[in-house]
Amino acid sequence: MTEEKENKKEKSAEENPDFKFIVRIVNTDIDGERSVIDGLTSIAGVNYRISRIITNDLDLKPRMRMGDLTDDQISGVADYLEEISERLPSWLLNRQRDLDTGDDNHFISSDLEMVHRDDVNLLRKIRCYRGIRHETGQKVRGQRSRSNGRTGATVGVSRKKIK
C-alpha cells in the first residue's frame, strides 16, 4: 500500500514539477492530492457548499488537485476566505446576529474555535441549563442520557449467576 502512495507521489511530481504535496491556507495544512472542493472542506468553517461557491467565484476547476494550484490561485482563495462575510449571503454565515455587535459574520479556522469556546464559557458564567450541562459533561441538546452516553463506572443490568 505504501509503495502505491509513493508511486502516485512520483507520478504527481513528474506530471507537474510545481506540484505541492501540502498546501497551507488560513493556518490549515491541506493534502495536495485532494481535489479543490474536498481540500477546502478540511478548513474549519468551510463546508461543501461554501467550497463550491469559492471554486465557482474564482473560476477554479472543482476536480483539480490542490497541489496543482498556482501560488496566485492559493493567495486568491486565502483572500476570498478573509472577506467571506461580505461575499456570502447572510443566511449562509455561521454567526448571524452576534450577541455583542449584532453583525453577521463567518468565522473560519482558529477564530471559529475561539468563538465557540467563548460562547460555552458565557453559558457557564450565566449559569443557564446548557452551561451547567456543559460543565458536568452531560448531553446538552436534550438527548437521552439514561441508557446512552454513560461514562466512568456505570451500573448496568445485573444477572444472577447460573449454578
C-alpha positions as CSV (number, residue, x, y, z in Angstrom):
1,M,0.0,0.0,0.0
2,T,2.8,2.4,0.8
3,E,4.5,1.6,-2.5
4,E,1.4,2.7,-4.3
5,K,1.3,6.0,-2.5
6,E,5.0,6.6,-3.3
7,N,4.4,5.8,-6.9
8,K,1.4,8.1,-7.0
9,K,3.5,10.9,-5.5
10,E,6.3,10.3,-8.0
11,K,3.8,10.5,-10.9
12,S,2.4,13.8,-9.5
13,A,5.8,15.3,-9.4
14,E,6.6,14.1,-12.9
15,E,3.4,15.5,-14.4
16,N,3.8,18.9,-12.7
17,P,7.2,20.0,-11.4
18,D,5.5,22.7,-9.3
19,F,3.2,20.2,-7.6
20,K,2.8,20.9,-3.8
21,F,2.1,17.9,-1.6
22,I,0.9,20.2,1.3
23,V,-0.9,23.4,0.7
24,R,-1.3,25.8,3.6
25,I,-4.3,28.1,3.6
26,V,-5.5,30.0,6.7
27,N,-3.3,28.1,9.1
28,T,-4.5,24.8,7.8
29,D,-2.4,22.1,6.0
30,I,-4.3,20.6,3.1
31,D,-3.2,17.4,1.3
32,G,-2.2,18.3,-2.2
33,E,-3.7,15.0,-3.6
34,R,-7.2,16.0,-2.6
35,S,-9.5,17.8,-5.1
36,V,-10.0,21.5,-4.6
37,I,-13.6,21.1,-3.3
38,D,-12.7,18.3,-0.8
39,G,-9.5,20.1,0.2
40,L,-11.2,23.3,1.1
41,T,-13.7,21.4,3.4
42,S,-10.8,20.5,5.6
43,I,-10.7,24.1,6.8
44,A,-12.8,24.5,9.9
45,G,-15.9,26.7,9.0
46,V,-15.9,25.8,5.3
47,N,-18.4,23.2,4.2
48,Y,-19.1,21.6,0.8
49,R,-21.5,24.4,-0.3
50,I,-19.1,27.2,0.6
51,S,-16.2,25.4,-1.1
52,R,-18.4,25.0,-4.2
53,I,-19.1,28.8,-4.1
54,I,-15.4,29.6,-3.8
55,T,-14.4,27.4,-6.8
56,N,-17.2,28.9,-8.9
57,D,-16.4,32.5,-8.0
58,L,-12.6,32.1,-8.6
59,D,-13.1,30.0,-11.8
60,L,-11.2,27.0,-10.4
61,K,-11.8,23.5,-11.7
62,P,-13.5,21.7,-8.8
63,R,-11.9,18.3,-9.5
64,M,-8.4,19.8,-9.9
65,R,-6.0,18.7,-7.2
66,M,-5.0,21.2,-4.5
67,G,-1.3,20.6,-5.3
68,D,-1.7,21.8,-8.9
69,L,-3.0,25.3,-7.9
70,T,-0.6,28.1,-8.6
71,D,0.6,30.5,-5.9
72,D,-1.7,33.2,-7.3
73,Q,-4.7,30.9,-7.1
74,I,-3.8,29.9,-3.5
75,S,-3.5,33.5,-2.4
76,G,-6.8,34.3,-4.2
77,V,-8.5,31.5,-2.2
78,A,-6.9,32.9,1.0
79,D,-8.1,36.5,0.2
80,Y,-11.6,35.2,-0.6
81,L,-11.7,33.5,2.8
82,E,-10.5,36.6,4.6
83,E,-13.5,38.6,3.2
84,I,-16.0,35.8,3.2
85,S,-18.5,37.6,5.4
86,E,-19.1,40.2,2.7
87,R,-19.3,37.8,-0.2
88,L,-21.8,35.2,1.1
89,P,-25.5,35.8,1.8
90,S,-26.3,36.3,5.5
91,W,-28.3,33.0,5.7
92,L,-25.2,31.1,4.8
93,L,-22.9,32.6,7.5
94,N,-22.1,30.6,10.7
95,R,-22.5,33.6,13.1
96,Q,-25.7,35.5,12.5
97,R,-26.8,38.4,14.7
98,D,-23.8,38.3,17.0
99,L,-24.6,38.9,20.7
100,D,-22.0,41.7,21.1
101,T,-22.2,43.6,17.8
102,G,-25.4,42.3,16.1
103,D,-23.4,41.8,12.9
104,D,-23.5,38.8,10.6
105,N,-20.0,37.1,10.5
106,H,-18.5,33.9,9.2
107,F,-15.6,32.6,11.3
108,I,-13.1,30.1,10.0
109,S,-10.1,28.1,11.4
110,S,-8.9,29.1,14.9
111,D,-11.3,32.0,15.1
112,L,-14.2,29.6,14.9
113,E,-12.8,27.5,17.8
114,M,-12.2,30.6,19.9
115,V,-15.7,32.0,19.4
116,H,-17.3,28.6,20.2
117,R,-15.2,28.4,23.4
118,D,-16.3,31.9,24.4
119,D,-19.9,31.0,23.8
120,V,-19.7,27.9,26.0
121,N,-17.9,30.0,28.7
122,L,-20.7,32.6,28.6
123,L,-23.3,29.9,29.1
124,R,-21.3,28.6,32.1
125,K,-20.9,32.1,33.5
126,I,-24.6,32.9,33.5
127,R,-25.4,29.5,35.0
128,C,-28.0,28.6,32.4
129,Y,-29.2,25.0,31.9
130,R,-27.0,24.4,28.9
131,G,-24.0,25.9,30.7
132,I,-24.4,23.6,33.6
133,R,-24.8,20.6,31.3
134,H,-21.5,21.6,29.6
135,E,-19.7,21.9,33.0
136,T,-20.8,18.5,34.1
137,G,-20.0,16.8,30.8
138,Q,-23.6,15.7,30.2
139,K,-25.6,15.8,26.9
140,V,-26.6,19.4,26.2
141,R,-29.3,19.2,23.5
142,G,-32.0,17.0,25.0
143,Q,-30.6,13.6,24.0
144,R,-31.4,10.6,26.1
145,S,-29.0,10.1,29.0
146,R,-30.5,7.3,31.0
147,S,-29.3,4.5,28.8
148,N,-26.8,6.1,26.3
149,G,-23.7,8.2,26.8
150,R,-22.6,6.6,30.0
151,T,-19.1,7.2,31.1
152,G,-17.0,6.1,34.0
153,A,-18.2,3.4,36.4
154,T,-21.8,2.8,35.3
155,V,-24.3,0.5,36.8
156,G,-25.6,-2.0,34.3
157,V,-28.2,-4.7,34.5
158,S,-27.1,-7.3,37.0
159,R,-27.8,-11.0,36.3
160,K,-27.8,-13.9,38.8
161,K,-25.1,-16.4,38.3
162,I,-26.2,-19.7,36.9
163,K,-25.4,-22.8,39.1
